[in-house]
């Protein structure tokens, strides 16, 4: 009787069906029960009822064990898919840069004209593409992002007080979204401890005179196992707008290449998830073990053709001209020294610019490169004509992947980073202090690019952090007793490589000079360094990789 009631209820209400396995060999069939309205105890009662009413219930179970999951809605237009999005809604918008963004759904929002939106997205595309279209149309009230990047309009609106921007470390952003989809209200993370994210005071909105109108609030802090952590609250939204490669007729989704990124966790965290896809395939065309997002998270699917898939930073392999020889310019001197930091068997994450260029000189050893947008096993840039807009690195550059590579979501990527599974992080800096503090993400009131994944990368225990940068900036000191810019991390830097020397940061001592360029003296380095430093007893000439 209870089975029949459950099935009739499910038919009439269209509620989601869960599968309850019956622990009797003779009756190893499946009963469908509506959830979340049924408890474990009620499920056991249903099993007992099933065993007492073998024939009638068995026939019912068999009949419904082949029924399809409750229907996902396949929409015929963006207008239909977005029909109930209203002013003031909170939207989770998938993608990384321009890779994996729901182009047609964003265009639909522009046409719909809804205003005062809160948009949660890693970044906001370009001025004339992606979420930049909503910004230009003044439809967004607040952005919750990790990176402003190359979107000049995004930065301008923030700095002039037209737009509220809650900048959040990229890994924290991914985990807050994942937690929102998993029903976890908050969690503790080491990322951002000791920075404005922790202490509060980060600008969220400026006044027209560049003073701060709204600032971030302090985070709760706790210590676990001798390490310091801050509490972050989960993020969920009224709607999640994501881009997938394929959906099957049940609404299961798969992604292509690095277009997974933020799409997968966001799919779980929307009250209504709308998936924009390139192809809809029959049931069974996607193997169950290949599904990235199960249909239980997806309410609507919009099939679209003719995606632009713009490439933000087309980067191709330069044709070999013979030698890889570098000049003796300050930048090239840093690259040739940085390349010596790689060791056989390492997993490494490299920032754009000098760190990534140093990877070109890995030879005779195996180093696996990780990219925080969801790649392990980065290869060289593609040859001209073979670039793939669905395959980019964290710097938005087109890339390839090597045999044995893997692709995954942004939350999974930062689990690797935060969990200490990456051996080496190499990145640039605006300032480094004598005790290893790093600042590299904003100049208040003047320049704000966002912290991206840097706070997560430098805050990971067990990861060696190497900063590569020119020793001074237009005559101004960059290595200081204390950083004057907002911090990326406190006491996180292990080594500083410049064109003049190499400093190691020693706990309890501070900076120790271990290598000195032949063109420099201790006096010239002291003149260019505001922080005091010790000199190793075994100083050697600045080492350079042979190319």
C-alpha positions in Angstrom: 0.0 0.0 0.0 2.8 2.4 0.9 4.6 1.7 -2.3 1.5 2.3 -4.3 0.9 5.6 -2.4 4.5 6.7 -3.1 4.3 5.9 -6.8 0.9 7.6 -7.2 2.2 10.6 -5.2 5.2 10.8 -7.5 3.1 10.6 -10.6 0.9 13.4 -9.5 3.5 15.8 -8.1 6.5 15.2 -10.4 8.8 15.1 -7.4 12.3 13.8 -7.7 12.7 10.0 -7.3 15.4 8.4 -5.3 16.4 4.7 -5.5 16.1 2.6 -2.4 17.8 -0.8 -2.7 16.1 -3.7 -0.9 18.5 -5.8 1.2 16.8 -9.1 0.3 18.4 -11.4 -2.3 15.0 -12.6 -3.4 13.6 -9.1 -3.8 16.6 -7.2 -5.2 14.4 -4.8 -7.1 14.1 -1.1 -6.9 11.4 1.0 -5.1 11.0 4.6 -6.1 10.3 7.0 -3.2 9.8 10.7 -3.3 12.6 12.7 -1.6 13.3 14.7 0.5 9.9 13.8 2.0 11.0 10.4 3.1 13.3 9.4 6.0 15.5 6.4 6.4 13.0 5.0 8.9 10.2 5.5 6.4 12.3 3.8 3.7 12.7 0.8 6.0 9.0 0.7 6.6 8.4 0.7 2.9 10.8 -2.3 2.6 8.9 -4.2 5.2 5.6 -3.3 3.4 7.2 -4.6 0.2 8.1 -7.9 1.8 4.6 -8.4 3.1 2.9 -7.6 -0.2 5.3 -9.4 -2.5 3.2 -9.9 -5.6 1.4 -6.6 -5.8 4.4 -4.5 -4.8 6.8 -6.5 -6.9 4.7 -5.9 -10.0 4.5 -2.2 -9.2 8.2 -1.9 -8.6 9.0 -3.7 -11.8 6.7 -1.5 -13.7 8.3 1.7 -12.4 11.9 0.6 -12.2 12.2 1.3 -15.9 10.6 4.8 -15.6 12.8 7.7 -16.6 13.9 10.4 -14.1 11.6 13.3 -13.7 11.6 15.5 -16.7 14.0 18.3 -17.2 12.6 21.1 -19.3 14.1 21.6 -22.8 13.6 25.2 -23.7 13.3 26.5 -27.3 14.7 30.0 -26.6 16.8 31.9 -24.1 13.7 34.0 -23.4 11.8 30.9 -22.3 14.7 29.6 -20.2 15.0 33.0 -18.4 11.3 33.7 -18.1 11.2 34.1 -14.3 14.6 35.9 -13.8 13.6 39.2 -12.1 15.2 42.4 -10.9 17.5 41.9 -7.9 18.1 38.2 -8.5 21.4 36.5 -7.6 22.9 34.7 -10.6 25.8 32.2 -10.7 27.4 32.5 -14.1 29.8 29.8 -15.2 33.0 30.1 -17.2 36.6 31.2 -16.8 37.6 34.2 -18.9 35.7 33.5 -22.0 36.0 29.8 -21.9 32.8 27.9 -21.1 30.6 31.0 -20.7 26.8 30.7 -21.5 26.9 33.2 -24.4 23.2 32.9 -25.4 21.9 33.1 -21.8 23.9 36.2 -21.2 22.6 37.7 -24.4 19.1 36.8 -23.3 19.6 38.7 -20.0 20.7 41.7 -22.0 17.5 41.6 -24.0 15.4 40.9 -21.0 16.7 44.1 -19.3 16.6 42.9 -15.7 18.5 45.2 -13.4 20.2 45.3 -9.9 21.6 41.8 -10.4 24.2 40.2 -8.2 26.4 38.1 -10.4 28.7 35.5 -9.0 31.4 34.7 -11.6 35.2 34.3 -11.5 35.5 37.3 -13.8 33.3 39.4 -16.1 34.5 38.6 -19.6 35.5 41.5 -21.8 34.0 45.0 -22.3 32.0 43.8 -25.3 31.5 40.1 -24.6 30.3 37.8 -21.8 29.2 39.5 -18.6 30.8 42.7 -19.8 27.6 43.2 -21.8 25.6 43.3 -18.7 28.1 45.7 -17.1 27.9 48.0 -20.1 24.1 47.9 -19.9 24.2 48.9 -16.2 22.3 45.7 -15.2 24.7 44.5 -12.5 24.6 46.0 -9.0 27.2 43.7 -7.4 29.9 41.3 -8.7 31.3 38.6 -6.5 34.5 37.6 -8.4 38.2 36.8 -7.9 39.6 38.7 -10.9 38.9 41.9 -12.8 41.5 41.1 -15.3 41.5 42.8 -18.7 37.9 44.1 -18.5 38.6 47.9 -18.4 34.9 48.7 -17.9 34.7 46.4 -14.9 37.7 48.1 -13.3 36.4 51.6 -14.2 32.9 51.1 -12.7 34.4 49.7 -9.5 36.9 52.5 -9.0 34.3 55.2 -9.8 31.7 53.8 -7.4 29.2 52.7 -10.0 29.6 49.0 -9.1 29.9 47.0 -5.9 32.7 44.3 -6.2 33.3 41.7 -3.6 36.7 40.3 -4.5 37.2 36.7 -3.2 40.2 34.4 -3.6 39.5 32.1 -6.5 39.8 28.8 -4.6 37.6 30.2 -1.8 35.1 31.3 -4.4 34.9 27.9 -5.9 34.7 26.2 -2.5 32.0 28.6 -1.3 29.9 27.7 -4.3 30.6 24.0 -3.9 29.5 24.3 -0.2 26.4 26.1 -1.2 25.4 23.2 -3.5 26.3 20.7 -0.8 24.2 22.2 2.0 27.2 23.3 4.0 26.7 26.8 5.5 30.3 27.7 6.1 33.9 26.2 6.3 37.4 27.2 7.5 40.2 27.8 5.1 43.8 29.0 5.5 43.5 31.2 2.4 43.6 34.9 3.1 44.6 34.7 6.7 46.2 37.9 7.8 45.0 39.8 4.7 42.1 42.2 4.2 40.0 39.2 3.4 40.5 38.1 7.0 40.7 41.5 8.8 38.1 43.3 6.8 38.4 46.6 5.2 38.7 45.5 1.6 36.8 48.0 -0.6 33.5 46.8 -2.0 32.2 50.1 -3.2 34.0 53.5 -3.6 32.5 57.0 -3.3 33.0 59.3 -6.2 36.0 60.9 -4.4 37.7 57.5 -4.2 37.0 57.1 -0.4 35.5 53.7 0.6 31.7 53.6 0.9 31.3 49.9 1.7 34.1 47.7 3.0 34.3 44.0 3.7 33.6 42.6 7.2 36.2 40.7 9.3 36.1 36.9 9.2 36.0 34.7 12.2 39.3 33.0 12.9 40.2 29.7 14.5 43.3 27.5 14.9 43.4 23.8 14.0 46.5 21.7 14.4 48.7 24.7 14.9 47.5 26.5 11.7 45.4 29.5 11.5 42.1 29.6 9.5 39.3 31.9 8.7 35.6 31.1 8.2 33.9 31.6 4.8 30.2 31.3 4.2 28.7 29.3 1.4 27.3 30.9 -1.8 24.1 29.8 -3.6 21.9 31.7 -6.1 18.4 32.1 -7.4 19.7 30.9 -10.8 22.8 29.1 -12.1 23.5 29.8 -15.7 26.1 27.3 -17.0 27.6 26.2 -20.3 28.0 22.4 -21.0 29.1 20.5 -24.1 26.4 17.9 -24.1 23.2 17.0 -22.3 21.3 13.8 -22.6 17.5 13.6 -22.6 17.5 13.1 -18.8 19.5 16.3 -18.3 22.8 14.8 -17.4 25.7 17.0 -18.5 29.3 16.7 -19.7 31.9 19.4 -20.3 34.6 19.7 -22.9 38.3 20.2 -22.1 38.9 23.1 -19.7 35.4 24.5 -20.1 34.4 22.6 -16.9 36.0 25.2 -14.6 33.3 27.0 -12.5 30.4 25.4 -14.4 30.3 22.2 -12.5 30.1 23.5 -8.9 27.8 26.3 -10.0 25.4 23.8 -11.5 24.8 22.4 -8.0 24.3 25.7 -6.2 21.4 27.3 -8.1 17.8 27.1 -7.0 17.1 26.8 -10.7 20.0 25.6 -12.9 19.8 26.4 -16.6 22.3 24.6 -18.8 23.2 26.0 -22.2 24.5 23.1 -24.4 25.8 22.5 -27.8 24.2 19.1 -28.3 21.4 17.0 -26.9 22.0 13.3 -27.1 19.7 10.3 -26.5 19.6 8.4 -23.2 22.5 6.1 -22.9 24.8 8.1 -25.3 26.6 9.4 -22.2 28.0 6.6 -20.2 27.0 6.9 -16.5 30.6 7.0 -15.3 31.3 9.9 -17.7 28.6 12.3 -16.4 30.0 15.4 -14.9 26.7 16.9 -13.5 23.9 14.5 -12.7 20.4 15.5 -13.9 19.1 16.0 -10.3 20.8 19.4 -10.4 19.5 20.6 -13.7 16.0 22.1 -14.2 16.3 23.5 -17.7 18.3 22.9 -20.9 18.8 25.3 -23.8 20.4 23.8 -26.9 22.2 26.5 -29.0 24.3 26.5 -32.1 26.7 29.0 -33.5 28.7 29.8 -30.3 31.3 32.4 -30.9 33.8 30.9 -28.4 36.0 33.9 -28.6 39.6 33.4 -27.5 40.8 36.0 -25.1 44.5 35.5 -25.5 45.4 33.6 -28.6 48.9 32.2 -27.9 50.7 29.9 -30.4 54.0 28.1 -30.5 56.7 30.2 -32.2 58.6 28.5 -34.9 62.0 27.4 -33.9 64.7 29.7 -35.2 67.6 27.5 -34.0 68.9 28.4 -30.6 66.8 29.1 -27.5 69.4 31.5 -26.3 68.2 34.4 -24.2 69.8 37.9 -23.9 71.3 39.2 -20.7 68.5 41.6 -20.1 67.1 41.8 -16.5 64.0 39.9 -17.5 65.9 37.1 -19.3 68.4 36.9 -16.4 65.5 36.2 -14.1 64.0 33.6 -16.4 67.3 31.7 -16.7 67.6 31.6 -12.9 64.0 30.7 -12.3 64.3 27.7 -14.6 66.7 26.1 -12.1 64.0 25.8 -9.5 62.4 22.9 -11.3 63.2 19.4 -10.0 62.4 16.0 -11.4 59.0 14.7 -10.5 57.6 18.0 -9.4 54.0 19.2 -9.6 54.2 23.0 -10.2 51.9 25.9 -10.7 53.3 28.9 -12.6 52.0 32.4 -12.9 51.8 34.2 -16.2 54.9 36.1 -17.5 58.3 35.1 -16.2 57.3 31.9 -14.4 55.5 30.5 -17.4 58.4 31.5 -19.7 60.9 29.7 -17.4 59.0 26.4 -18.1 60.3 26.6 -21.7 63.7 25.6 -20.4 62.7 22.5 -18.6 65.0 19.8 -20.0 66.0 16.3 -19.0 63.5 16.1 -16.1 59.7 15.6 -15.8 57.7 18.5 -14.3 53.9 18.3 -14.3 52.3 21.7 -14.6 49.0 22.4 -12.9 46.7 25.2 -13.9 44.1 26.4 -11.4 41.3 26.5 -14.0 41.3 22.7 -14.0 44.3 21.2 -15.8 47.0 18.8 -14.7 49.6 18.1 -17.4 49.8 21.4 -19.3 51.7 21.1 -22.6 53.2 23.8 -24.9 51.3 26.4 -26.7 49.5 25.1 -29.8 50.7 25.5 -33.3 49.0 28.2 -35.3 45.7 26.9 -36.6 45.3 24.1 -34.0 44.2 26.3 -31.1 41.1 25.2 -29.2 38.9 27.9 -27.5 37.8 25.2 -24.9 41.4 24.6 -23.8 43.1 27.5 -22.0 45.4 28.0 -19.0 44.8 30.2 -16.0 46.3 33.2 -17.9 43.5 32.7 -20.5 46.2 31.6 -23.1 45.5 28.8 -25.5 47.4 25.7 -24.6 47.7 22.0 -25.2 47.8 19.1 -22.8 50.2 16.2 -22.6 49.5 12.5 -22.7 48.5 11.5 -19.2 46.9 14.9 -18.5 43.6 15.3 -16.6 40.8 17.9 -16.6 38.6 18.8 -13.7 36.5 21.5 -12.1 37.8 24.6 -10.4 36.8 23.4 -6.9 38.7 20.2 -7.5 41.7 22.1 -8.8 42.0 24.2 -5.6 41.5 21.1 -3.4 44.8 20.0 -4.9 46.4 23.4 -4.2 45.0 23.9 -0.7 45.7 20.3 0.2 49.4 20.8 -0.4 49.7 18.5 -3.4 51.5 21.1 -5.5 55.2 21.2 -4.8 56.1 24.6 -6.3 54.3 27.8 -6.9 56.2 30.5 -8.8 54.6 33.9 -9.3 55.2 37.6 -9.6 55.0 40.3 -7.0 54.4 44.0 -6.5 56.1 44.0 -3.1 57.8 41.4 -0.8 58.6 42.1 2.9 61.6 41.0 4.9 59.6 38.3 6.6 58.1 36.9 3.4 54.8 38.8 3.2 53.6 39.2 -0.4 51.5 41.9 -2.1 50.6 41.4 -5.7 46.9 42.1 -6.4 45.8 45.7 -6.0 46.9 49.3 -5.6 43.9 50.8 -3.7 42.0 53.5 -5.7 44.3 53.1 -8.7 44.7 49.6 -10.0 42.7 46.5 -9.1 43.2 43.3 -11.0 42.0 41.0 -8.2 43.9 38.2 -6.4 42.7 35.4 -8.7 44.2 32.2 -7.3 47.3 33.7 -5.8 46.0 33.8 -2.2 45.2 30.1 -2.3 48.5 29.2 -4.0 50.7 31.0 -1.5 48.6 29.9 1.5 49.1 26.2 1.0 51.1 24.4 3.6 54.0 22.3 2.1 54.2 24.3 -1.1 57.4 26.1 -1.9 56.6 29.7 -3.0 59.1 31.5 -5.2 58.6 35.1 -6.3 60.2 36.3 -9.6 60.3 40.0 -10.2 62.5 42.9 -11.2 64.3 44.3 -8.2 62.8 47.8 -8.4 59.9 49.4 -10.2 60.8 52.7 -11.9 63.3 53.4 -9.1 60.9 52.5 -6.3 61.8 49.8 -3.8 59.8 46.5 -4.0 61.6 44.6 -1.3 60.6 46.3 1.9 60.8 46.0 5.7 56.9 45.8 5.5 54.6 45.8 2.5 52.6 49.0 2.1 50.1 47.4 -0.4 47.2 45.0 0.6 48.7 41.6 1.3 48.3 38.4 -0.7 49.7 36.3 2.1 51.7 36.7 5.4 55.0 34.9 5.8 54.4 32.9 2.6 57.5 33.6 0.4 60.4 31.2 0.5 62.6 32.7 -2.1 62.9 35.9 -4.2 64.6 35.8 -7.6 65.5 39.2 -9.2 68.0 40.2 -11.9 70.4 41.3 -9.2 70.4 38.5 -6.7 68.6 35.7 -5.0 67.2 36.1 -1.4 66.0 33.2 0.7 63.5 34.0 3.5 64.7 32.3 6.7 62.3 32.0 9.6 63.5 34.0 12.5 66.3 35.6 10.4 64.6 37.3 7.5 66.3 37.8 4.1 69.5 36.0 3.4 71.4 36.8 0.1 72.7 33.6 -1.4 73.4 34.5 -5.0 74.7 37.7 -6.6 74.8 38.7 -10.2 78.3 39.4 -11.6 77.2 42.9 -12.7 76.2 43.8 -9.1 77.9 44.4 -5.7 76.6 44.2 -2.2 76.4 47.9 -2.1 74.3 48.2 -5.3 71.9 45.6 -3.9 71.6 47.3 -0.6 70.9 50.6 -2.4 68.1 48.9 -4.4 66.7 47.0 -1.3 64.7 48.9 1.4 64.7 45.9 3.7 67.8 44.9 5.6 69.3 41.5 4.8 72.0 39.0 5.9 74.7 37.8 3.5 75.3 34.0 3.3 78.8 32.8 4.0 78.6 30.9 0.8 77.4 33.5 -1.7 77.8 32.2 -5.3 77.3 34.0 -8.6 73.8 34.2 -9.9 73.2 30.8 -11.4 71.8 30.6 -15.0 70.4 27.7 -16.9 72.4 26.6 -19.9 70.4 27.0 -23.1 
